Amino acid sequence: MAKIITNNNQLIATPPVGLLRYGIFTAAAAILPMDNRIIASGLSFLSDHCGGANTYDQTCALSPVKPFTEGSDLMEADPFWVIARKRCGAVGRTGEEMLSAVRQQLTTAEQEVVESVVWDGAGLTTVTPTLTASGATTVTPAAPGAGTAIAALEEAFYDVYGYMGTIHVNTQAYAAAAYSNLVLRDGGLLKTPLGSTWSFGPGYNITGPDDVAPAAGFVWAFMTGKTTIWRTEILPQPAPGQTLDRSLNQWDVLAERVYAVTWDCPDIFAVQIPVAAPATTDAPAVP
């Protein structure tokens, strides 16, 4: 006679989640609240500290005109929505439990979505700024290797920027950078020996300026000034009972919030980083 096996597993509370992974949420200089005016029309601010300085020869014989910077750049950021939606049978779970579940789903996944939007818009056509469309200046190192590439990137960036910058790059580049002793832990941040903040993110793409693909064995990295994120709290949603699909007896719940991301100066630089770690003798040269 065949045995009848019944599943009598007990439904228990979900174990607590761990720490959110390292990425743009960690590397950002600040995550600031967003009000309804920013949601409606985006934001802009004057970058008065950008623009550089010059020497001046004060001798009477030359009497040159003192150079000046024309005005200040206006930095802008458009809002974009990040959502999570969950459908599940109504039997066994309350509406409040489903709301909690979908909010946790959003919290878990939103960082990757934000990184992808910051990189190239992630298919959104109205979001600015993005790294690939920022008009970044391409840096070409003088020698092969991840170390040389990052050194050239920092040299070019700090030639025009007086504060600590942020390096945005896909997580694929982490091992090569670490092997080159370029990744140092500073509290909760990862930094270069010069103090630049690493923003390693799997949500970032590997393409470069104008979304051009890198050479085989490379990924593109961008360096910006201080990166700031604005976001709302998770927005209020209708009570689950109002969105219940009664024909199928399923909960249909949504969690969403609005983001805007930008950096504080318009000067951006980009370089290709080899991902081989450790470096090999036949590793391709940096383009």
C-alpha positions in Angstrom: 0.0 0.0 0.0 1.4 3.4 -0.9 2.1 5.8 1.9 0.3 9.1 2.1 2.7 11.9 3.1 1.2 15.1 4.3 3.0 18.4 4.5 2.4 19.9 7.9 5.1 22.5 8.0 4.4 25.4 10.4 4.3 28.9 9.0 6.6 31.0 11.2 7.8 34.6 11.1 10.4 35.3 8.4 13.9 35.6 9.8 15.2 39.2 10.0 17.0 40.6 7.0 20.7 41.5 7.1 22.5 44.7 6.2 21.8 46.3 2.9 24.7 45.8 0.5 27.3 48.4 -0.3 26.4 50.7 -3.1 25.2 54.2 -4.0 23.1 54.5 -0.9 26.3 54.0 1.2 28.6 56.1 -1.0 26.2 59.1 -1.4 27.2 62.1 0.7 23.6 62.4 1.9 20.1 61.0 1.4 17.8 64.0 1.9 14.0 64.2 2.2 12.0 65.2 -0.9 9.0 67.4 -0.7 6.0 67.7 -3.1 7.5 70.6 -5.0 10.5 68.5 -6.0 8.2 65.6 -7.0 6.2 68.0 -9.2 9.1 69.8 -10.9 12.5 68.4 -10.0 15.2 70.4 -8.4 18.1 72.7 -9.2 20.9 74.4 -7.3 23.8 76.7 -8.0 27.3 75.1 -7.8 29.1 78.2 -6.7 32.2 76.3 -5.6 32.9 75.0 -9.1 34.9 76.8 -11.8 38.5 76.9 -10.6 41.0 79.7 -10.0 43.9 81.2 -11.9 47.3 82.9 -11.2 47.7 86.6 -11.9 50.9 88.5 -12.9 50.7 91.8 -11.0 53.8 93.5 -12.8 53.1 96.9 -14.2 54.7 96.1 -17.5 52.2 93.4 -18.3 49.1 94.6 -16.6 47.0 91.7 -17.7 43.3 91.4 -17.3 42.3 89.2 -14.3 40.5 86.2 -15.6 37.0 85.4 -14.3 34.4 82.6 -14.3 31.2 83.5 -16.0 28.4 82.9 -13.4 27.8 79.6 -11.7 26.6 76.3 -13.2 23.1 75.2 -12.4 22.9 71.6 -11.4 19.5 69.9 -12.0 17.9 66.6 -11.2 14.6 65.1 -12.4 12.4 62.9 -10.1 11.8 59.3 -10.9 9.6 56.6 -9.3 10.7 53.2 -8.0 8.0 50.7 -7.3 7.4 47.2 -6.0 4.1 45.4 -6.6 3.1 42.1 -5.1 0.1 39.8 -5.8 -0.8 36.9 -3.5 -3.7 34.8 -2.4 -5.8 36.4 0.3 -6.0 33.2 2.4 -3.7 33.0 5.3 -2.3 36.6 5.2 -3.8 39.9 6.3 -3.8 43.1 4.3 -1.3 44.7 6.8 1.0 41.7 6.4 0.9 42.1 2.6 1.7 45.8 2.9 4.6 45.1 5.1 5.8 42.4 2.6 5.7 44.7 -0.4 7.5 47.5 1.5 10.2 45.1 2.4 10.5 44.0 -1.2 10.9 47.7 -2.3 13.5 48.4 0.4 15.5 45.3 -0.6 15.6 46.0 -4.4 15.4 49.8 -4.8 19.2 50.5 -4.6 19.9 48.5 -7.7 17.1 50.3 -9.6 18.5 53.7 -8.5 22.0 52.8 -9.7 20.7 51.7 -13.1 18.8 55.0 -13.5 21.8 57.1 -12.5 24.0 55.2 -15.0 22.0 55.5 -18.2 18.3 56.2 -17.3 17.3 52.5 -17.3 15.0 53.1 -20.2 13.5 56.3 -18.8 13.6 59.1 -21.3 13.0 62.1 -19.1 15.5 61.6 -16.3 18.6 63.8 -15.9 21.4 63.7 -15.1 22.8 60.3 -16.0 26.4 59.3 -16.1 26.6 58.1 -19.7 24.9 61.3 -21.0 26.8 63.8 -18.9 29.4 64.7 -21.4 32.2 63.1 -19.4 35.8 63.6 -20.5 37.5 60.3 -21.4 40.8 59.6 -19.6 43.5 57.5 -21.3 46.2 56.2 -18.9 49.8 56.0 -19.9 50.2 52.3 -18.9 48.2 49.1 -18.4 46.5 48.1 -15.2 43.6 49.1 -12.9 46.0 51.1 -10.6 47.2 53.2 -13.4 43.7 53.7 -14.7 42.3 55.0 -11.4 45.4 57.1 -10.8 44.9 58.8 -14.2 41.1 59.2 -13.4 41.8 60.9 -10.1 44.6 63.1 -11.5 42.3 64.4 -14.2 39.3 64.9 -11.9 41.3 66.7 -9.1 42.9 69.0 -11.6 39.5 70.7 -11.8 37.7 69.8 -8.5 38.9 70.8 -5.0 36.9 68.3 -2.9 36.8 64.6 -2.5 35.1 62.9 -5.5 33.0 59.7 -6.0 34.0 56.9 -8.4 30.9 55.1 -9.8 31.6 51.6 -11.3 30.1 48.2 -11.7 31.0 45.7 -9.0 32.9 43.7 -11.6 35.8 46.1 -11.1 36.0 45.5 -7.4 38.5 42.6 -7.4 41.0 44.4 -9.8 40.8 47.6 -7.7 41.3 45.7 -4.5 44.2 43.7 -5.9 45.8 47.0 -6.8 45.5 48.2 -3.2 43.0 50.9 -4.2 40.2 49.9 -1.9 40.5 51.0 1.7 37.8 50.8 4.4 37.1 54.1 6.1 34.3 53.4 8.6 31.3 52.3 6.5 32.8 53.7 3.2 35.3 52.2 0.7 37.9 54.7 -0.5 41.0 55.0 -2.6 44.3 55.9 -0.9 43.7 59.6 -2.0 40.3 59.6 -0.2 37.9 59.3 -3.2 34.8 57.4 -2.3 34.1 54.2 -4.2 30.5 53.5 -5.3 30.5 49.9 -6.4 27.1 48.8 -7.7 25.7 45.8 -9.6 23.0 48.1 -10.8 25.5 50.2 -12.7 26.1 49.2 -16.3 29.6 48.8 -17.8 29.1 51.2 -20.7 30.8 54.6 -21.1 30.1 58.1 -22.4 27.2 58.0 -24.8 26.6 54.4 -23.7 29.6 53.1 -25.7 30.6 49.6 -24.8 34.0 49.0 -23.2 36.8 47.0 -24.7 36.7 43.3 -24.0 37.9 42.6 -20.4 37.1 46.2 -19.2 34.3 48.2 -17.6 33.8 51.9 -17.6 34.1 54.0 -14.5 32.9 57.5 -14.0 34.1 60.1 -11.4 31.8 62.8 -10.2 31.8 65.3 -7.3 29.8 64.7 -4.2 26.7 62.7 -5.0 23.4 63.5 -3.2 20.2 61.5 -3.2 16.7 63.0 -2.5 13.8 60.6 -1.8 10.4 60.5 -0.3 9.2 58.2 2.4 7.3 55.1 1.0 4.2 56.8 -0.3 0.8 56.1 1.2 -1.3 53.5 -0.7 -5.0 52.6 -0.6 -6.0 50.1 2.1 -5.4 46.5 0.8 -9.1 45.8 1.0 -9.7 48.5 -1.7 -7.3 46.9 -4.2 -8.2 43.3 -3.5 -9.0 41.4 -6.7 -12.2 39.8 -5.5 -12.7 37.8 -8.7 -9.5 35.8 -7.9 -9.4 36.5 -4.2 -5.9 38.0 -4.4 -4.2 40.8 -2.6 -2.7 43.4 -5.0 -0.5 45.8 -3.1 2.0 48.5 -4.1 5.0 50.2 -2.5 6.6 53.2 -4.2 8.7 56.2 -3.5 10.3 59.0 -5.6 14.0 59.7 -6.1 16.2 62.4 -7.5 20.0 62.0 -7.8 22.7 64.4 -8.8 26.3 65.5 -8.1 27.5 69.0 -7.2 29.6 70.0 -10.2 29.3 69.4 -13.9 32.9 68.2 -14.5 32.8 64.4 -14.9 35.6 62.1 -16.1 35.5 58.5 -17.3 38.1 55.7 -17.8 38.1 52.0 -18.7 39.3 49.6 -15.9 40.5 46.1 -16.6 38.7 43.5 -14.5 41.4 40.9 -14.4 42.7 40.3 -10.9 45.4 39.6 -10.4 46.7 41.3 -13.5 48.1 38.9 -16.1 51.0 39.4 -18.5 48.6 39.2 -21.5 45.9 41.5 -20.0 44.8 44.0 -22.6 46.2 47.5 -22.4 43.9 50.3 -21.3 42.3 51.9 -24.4 
